[in-house]
């Protein structure tokens, strides 16, 4: 993999990870159309560590507050009425489906579904889903009205993002809107829900990212590090813009 490929693919990843337009789909299309090879699921997963680091930094106060409330609630019953304590559990519940599905179908995800026809079809179909969610969603529920059912259903929607061409943020935001969540809450909960899944996927895929994923498309350690830095910077800016837009 050349440095130009690393730069272009990292910029694409950073720009598209948090917008509801599928980063994995755009990476597959750009790498094949312009670089004659697929960067591969492993490179995609590792580069996502940068964008998820951006989520950690951007939502650092929220994450710390949720963790404090969650741990406090484990030992003090009175703390369990805290909305942040419940939100911590909803993130855990919502992370279970993608962990199970990703583990069971990891081989198919890394090979069979990365066909460009699958990617293009998924992007086309899911654009309709996003439009429908925006049109029919009530968008009148706030964070205090979240339930474990919401966490589970949004988590199930996140599983769709295992198919290249289906946007993770698009899937979770659409599910949130269909469940009646307001736009900022649907986006924020989706971003929080993505943290465990993406970090687990990226760390699990790190050794495989050095293996050739296509014609001349294997990455060095230095290239992966640069990719993570680039995606972090651009991803942080993308989060800030999207949340302002949704508000």
Secondary structure, DSSP 8 states (H G I E B T S, - for coil): --HHHHHHHHHHHHHHTTTTT-HHHHHHHHHHHHHSS--HHHHHHHHHHHHHHHHHHHTHHHHHHHHHHHHHHHH-GGGGG-HHHHHHHHHHHHHHHHHHHHHHTHHHHHTGGG-HHHHHHHHHHHHHHHHHHHHH----B-GGG--HHHHHHHHHHHHGGGSTTS-HHHHHHHHHHHTTB-HHHHHHHHHHHHHHHHHHHHHHHTGGGGS--STT----HHHHHHHHHHHHHHHHHHHHHHHHHH-
